[in-house]
Amino acid sequence: MSQPVSDEFTLAVCGGVGKSSLTVQWTQNHFMKYYDPTIESTFSVHKIIDNKETHLTIIDTAGQDEYKTLRDVYMRSAFGFVLVFDCTLKSSLEELKEFTKQLERLKKEEVHDEEEHEKKWKGNLYPCVVVANKFDLIPEDYENRELTEKEIKEFMKTELLLSENTPLIFTSAKTAWNVVECFETIVREMRAFSKVELPPQEVTSSHQANSSTSRKRNSLFLTKMASVSDSHDCQNDLKMFLM
């Protein structure tokens, strides 16, 4: 019996709170209590998801202001996105607006630059999941919760400008609750998005444009990384990833 063809994706984990803990919990099976928010890390993992081998490069982006200049490059390099916030803080959810606004702009620029048909899945220009982390800290008393699921979904639609069909997953990086579901869901979203077909007359030119654009992105990424201090080991990891 022939083996299923494997998938290969690059995804970025974005947000201000809990993204590194979630990533480490899934890739290394432990809770990282203390971490340096200035460090970018890349993880290369192989997983069997829905009986299909999947190779993932995960970019765990830094949240510090000094790295915001590199965010365009991370977002252009990634195919899927995990948008993480602290479900005990409304301000943490509001911080995601900056990320989705930037993603929307970049994806529309890519469509324009490559003269592609605008490609969408579930109403979005890119595959993503929204992750409400720190569920273990939510009060059992529903009335005392900072955010309800209904409020989060409404915010996703009206402020983050995401489709109402965008997956919302509550997780706890500390207890590992729903962490597997979070990453397996984004893999399914990326698989589905990659199968969305362009109009027949644009398929060939689109494929050629994608190859050219990928080389341009890699060159731009390395140029940007050269402008940051060489003291961070993560830069070497990211360079190797894009070689």
C-alpha positions as CSV (number, residue, x, y, z in Angstrom):
1,M,0.0,0.0,0.0
2,S,1.4,3.4,-1.0
3,Q,2.1,5.9,1.8
4,P,0.1,9.2,1.9
5,V,2.1,12.2,0.6
6,S,3.4,14.2,3.5
7,D,2.5,17.9,4.1
8,E,5.1,20.6,4.7
9,F,4.1,24.0,6.2
10,T,5.5,27.0,7.9
11,L,3.4,28.7,10.6
12,A,3.9,31.6,12.9
13,V,2.7,31.8,16.4
14,C,1.8,35.5,17.1
15,G,0.5,37.5,20.1
16,G,1.7,39.0,23.3
17,V,1.0,36.4,25.9
18,G,1.4,32.6,26.1
19,K,2.6,31.9,22.5
20,S,6.0,30.5,23.5
21,S,4.5,28.4,26.3
22,L,2.0,26.9,23.9
23,T,4.7,26.2,21.3
24,V,7.1,24.5,23.8
25,Q,4.3,22.5,25.3
26,W,3.3,21.0,21.9
27,T,6.8,20.5,20.6
28,Q,8.7,19.5,23.7
29,N,5.9,18.3,26.1
30,H,6.6,20.5,29.0
31,F,5.4,23.8,30.5
32,M,7.9,26.7,30.2
33,K,7.4,28.7,33.3
34,Y,10.0,31.3,32.6
35,Y,11.0,32.6,29.2
36,D,12.7,35.5,27.5
37,P,10.2,37.4,25.4
38,T,12.9,39.0,23.3
39,I,14.0,35.8,21.7
40,E,12.7,34.4,18.4
41,S,12.8,30.7,18.1
42,T,12.1,28.2,15.3
43,F,11.0,24.7,15.8
44,S,11.1,21.9,13.3
45,V,8.7,19.1,14.1
46,H,7.3,16.0,12.4
47,K,3.8,14.9,13.4
48,I,1.2,12.4,12.2
49,I,-2.1,14.3,12.0
50,D,-5.2,12.6,10.8
51,N,-3.0,9.6,9.7
52,K,-0.9,11.9,7.5
53,E,2.8,12.8,8.1
54,T,3.2,16.5,8.5
55,H,6.5,18.5,8.6
56,L,6.1,21.9,10.3
57,T,8.5,24.8,10.8
58,I,7.1,26.9,13.6
59,I,8.2,30.5,14.0
60,D,7.7,31.7,17.6
61,T,8.0,35.4,17.1
62,A,9.3,37.9,19.7
63,G,6.9,40.5,21.1
64,Q,9.3,43.3,21.9
65,D,9.1,46.6,20.1
66,E,12.6,46.3,18.7
67,Y,11.6,43.3,16.7
68,K,8.5,44.8,15.1
69,T,10.5,45.9,12.0
70,L,11.0,42.1,11.3
71,R,7.3,41.3,11.6
72,D,6.6,41.8,7.9
73,V,9.2,39.3,7.1
74,Y,7.9,36.7,9.5
75,M,4.4,37.1,8.2
76,R,5.4,36.8,4.6
77,S,7.4,33.7,5.3
78,A,4.6,31.9,7.1
79,F,1.6,30.2,5.5
80,G,-0.6,29.8,8.6
81,F,-1.0,31.7,11.8
82,V,-1.9,30.9,15.4
83,L,-3.1,34.1,17.1
84,V,-2.7,33.8,20.9
85,F,-4.1,36.0,23.7
86,D,-4.7,35.7,27.4
87,C,-8.4,35.0,27.9
88,T,-8.3,36.6,31.4
89,L,-7.4,40.0,29.9
90,K,-9.4,41.9,27.4
91,S,-6.4,44.1,26.6
92,S,-4.6,41.0,25.5
93,L,-7.3,40.2,22.9
94,E,-7.2,43.9,21.8
95,E,-3.5,43.6,21.0
96,L,-4.3,41.1,18.3
97,K,-5.8,43.9,16.2
98,E,-2.3,45.0,15.3
99,F,-1.4,41.6,14.0
100,T,-4.5,40.9,12.0
101,K,-4.4,44.4,10.5
102,Q,-0.9,43.8,9.3
103,L,-1.7,40.4,8.0
104,E,-4.6,41.7,6.0
105,R,-2.4,44.3,4.4
106,L,0.4,41.9,3.6
107,K,-1.8,39.3,2.1
108,K,-3.6,41.8,-0.1
109,E,-0.2,43.1,-1.2
110,E,0.9,39.6,-2.2
111,V,-2.3,39.1,-4.2
112,H,-1.6,42.4,-6.0
113,D,2.2,41.8,-6.6
114,E,1.6,38.3,-8.0
115,E,-1.4,39.3,-10.0
116,E,-3.3,36.4,-8.4
117,H,-7.0,35.9,-7.9
118,E,-7.9,36.7,-4.2
119,K,-7.8,33.3,-2.5
120,K,-9.9,32.8,0.6
121,W,-10.8,30.0,3.0
122,K,-13.7,30.5,5.4
123,G,-13.8,34.1,4.4
124,N,-10.1,34.8,5.4
125,L,-7.1,35.6,3.2
126,Y,-4.9,33.3,5.2
127,P,-5.4,30.1,7.4
128,C,-5.5,30.9,11.1
129,V,-6.9,29.9,14.5
130,V,-7.5,32.2,17.4
131,V,-6.3,30.7,20.7
132,A,-7.6,31.9,24.1
133,N,-4.9,30.7,26.4
134,K,-4.7,30.5,30.3
135,F,-8.1,28.9,30.5
136,D,-7.0,27.3,33.8
137,L,-7.2,30.8,35.3
138,I,-10.8,31.6,34.3
139,P,-13.1,32.0,37.3
140,E,-15.7,29.3,37.6
141,D,-18.2,32.0,38.3
142,Y,-19.4,32.9,34.8
143,E,-20.4,36.5,35.8
144,N,-16.9,37.4,37.0
145,R,-15.2,36.4,33.7
146,E,-13.3,39.2,31.9
147,L,-14.4,37.8,28.5
148,T,-17.1,35.5,27.4
149,E,-16.9,33.2,24.4
150,K,-19.7,35.3,22.8
151,E,-17.8,38.5,23.3
152,I,-14.6,37.0,21.9
153,K,-16.3,35.8,18.8
154,E,-17.9,39.2,18.3
155,F,-14.6,40.9,18.7
156,M,-13.0,38.5,16.2
157,K,-15.6,39.4,13.6
158,T,-15.9,43.2,14.1
159,E,-12.4,44.2,15.3
160,L,-10.0,41.5,14.0
161,L,-12.0,41.3,10.8
162,L,-11.9,37.6,10.7
163,S,-14.7,35.4,9.4
164,E,-17.2,34.0,11.9
165,N,-16.1,30.6,10.8
166,T,-12.5,31.2,12.1
167,P,-11.8,28.5,14.8
168,L,-11.6,29.8,18.4
169,I,-9.9,27.4,20.8
170,F,-9.5,27.7,24.5
171,T,-6.3,26.3,25.9
172,S,-4.1,26.0,28.9
173,A,-0.4,25.8,28.2
174,K,0.2,25.1,31.8
175,T,-2.0,22.0,32.0
176,A,-1.6,21.1,28.3
177,W,-5.4,21.2,27.9
178,N,-6.4,21.6,24.2
179,V,-2.8,22.3,23.1
180,V,-2.8,19.4,20.7
181,E,-6.2,20.4,19.4
182,C,-4.9,23.9,18.8
183,F,-2.0,22.9,16.5
184,E,-3.8,20.1,14.8
185,T,-6.6,22.5,13.9
186,I,-4.2,25.0,12.3
187,V,-2.7,22.1,10.3
188,R,-6.2,21.2,9.0
189,E,-6.9,24.8,8.2
190,M,-3.6,25.1,6.2
191,R,-4.3,21.8,4.3
192,A,-7.8,23.1,3.4
193,F,-6.5,26.5,2.3
194,S,-3.8,25.0,0.2
195,K,-6.5,23.1,-1.8
196,V,-8.5,26.2,-2.6
197,E,-8.3,26.4,-6.4
198,L,-7.6,29.5,-8.4
199,P,-9.4,30.1,-11.8
200,P,-7.9,27.7,-14.4
201,Q,-6.2,30.5,-16.5
202,E,-4.3,31.7,-13.5
203,V,-3.0,28.4,-12.1
204,T,0.2,28.2,-14.2
205,S,1.3,31.8,-13.8
206,S,0.5,31.7,-10.1
207,H,2.8,28.7,-9.6
208,Q,5.6,30.5,-11.3
209,A,5.0,33.7,-9.3
210,N,5.0,31.7,-6.1
211,S,8.5,30.3,-6.7
212,S,9.9,33.7,-7.6
213,T,8.2,35.4,-4.6
214,S,9.5,32.7,-2.2
215,R,13.1,33.5,-3.3
216,K,12.5,37.2,-2.8
217,R,11.1,36.7,0.7
218,N,14.1,34.6,1.7
219,S,16.5,37.2,0.5
220,L,14.6,40.0,2.3
221,F,14.4,37.9,5.5
222,L,18.2,37.5,5.6
223,T,18.8,41.2,4.9
224,K,16.5,42.1,7.8
225,M,18.1,39.7,10.2
226,A,21.5,41.1,9.5
227,S,20.3,44.4,10.9
228,V,19.7,42.9,14.4
229,S,22.4,42.1,17.0
230,D,24.4,38.9,16.3
231,S,24.1,38.1,20.0
232,H,20.8,36.1,19.5
233,D,21.2,32.5,18.6
234,C,17.8,32.5,17.0
235,Q,19.1,34.5,14.1
236,N,21.3,31.6,13.0
237,D,18.3,29.2,13.4
238,L,16.1,31.4,11.2
239,K,18.9,31.8,8.6
240,M,19.3,28.0,8.4
241,F,15.6,27.6,8.0
242,L,15.5,29.9,5.0
243,M,18.7,28.6,3.2
